[in-house]
Amino acid sequence: MKVLRGKEFVAERAWGSRQIANMQGITTKIHWTNQPYKWHVNDGEEVFVVLDGVVKMLYREDGNECSVILETGDIFFASVGTEHVAHPQGEVRVLVVEREGSV
């Protein structure tokens, strides 16, 4: 049993994380950051949940760059092959569910 106060979580570096669970190779982690990530495609599907703050999520769809603003409580689902990058707007905390070892 674990209780984690998401709004209190801070990592030592941007995109630092704490693993909450590993369920048969699917990890659930909380991340803290105040810096953009990098454009990437995950090795599988990804669920990205904003727990605290605002994230501008950029993604490519049919060769076009698109974006959406994600606020606290919003969820972004990256299907297999979705190229994307998260740009936090200040400090954010996000919950990420993905295949173990994914980018």
N, C-alpha and C positions, 0 to 999 in steps of 0.2 A: 504494500500500500504506500502510495506517495501523494503528498499534497505539495504543489508548487505554486507559489504566488507569482503569476506571470508578469504582472506590472512591476514587480520588484527585481526581476531577473536582469542582471547586467553581466556581460562577458568582458574578458580582458582585451579583446580585439573585435573589430568589425566582423560580423557574421560568426562570432563565437557561439557555441551552442552547448546545450546539455541534453543528453539523450534521456527521454522519458520512458520509452519502451522499444523493444524489438520483438515483433510478433511474427515469427516464422520468416524472417528476412525483410520485413517491412518496418522501417524505423519511424518513430515519432520523436521529433526534437523541437525544443524551443530555441530560437535564435534571437540575439540582440544585435542591432547594428545602427549606425548612423551614416553609412557609406554605401554607394551602389555596389551590386555584385558584378558579374560579368555575363555577357551573352552566352547562353549555353542551351543544350538539349539534354534532358535527363535520360538515363538508361531505361526508364520506364515512366509510368504516370507519376504525377506529383500533385498533392493537395497543399495549398499555401493559404493559411488563415491569419489575418491580421488580428493580433490580440490587443495591441496598443499602438496608436500612432496612425500615420498615413503613408501609403506606398504608391508610387506611380509605377505600374507594371507595364513594361513595353513587351510586345510580342510580334512575331511575324506570321502573317496569314496570307496565303496565296502570293507570296513575294512582297507584300506590302507591310510596312511597319505601322503598328497600331498601338494604342495605349489606353489604359483605364486607371482611374484613381480608385484605390482600395482604402476604405476606412475601417476603423475598429469593427470587427464582426464580419467583414467581407471575406469571401473565399474565392480563390483563383484556382481553377483546375487546369493543369497542363497535361494534355493527352500525349501519347507517345509521338515524338517528333516535333513538338511545339518548341520553337526557339523563343527564349524569353530572357528578360533581365529585370530585376527589381531595383527601383530607385527610391529609397526611403526619403521622406520629407521631414528631416530631423531624426530624433531617436525613435526606433520602432522595436516591437517585439512580435515575432511571428512564430506560428506553429507550422512545421513542415512534416508531411507524411510522404515517404518515398521508399523506394527499394534501397536496401542497405548498400552502401558504397557508391550511390549515385552522385553525380556531380553536384 
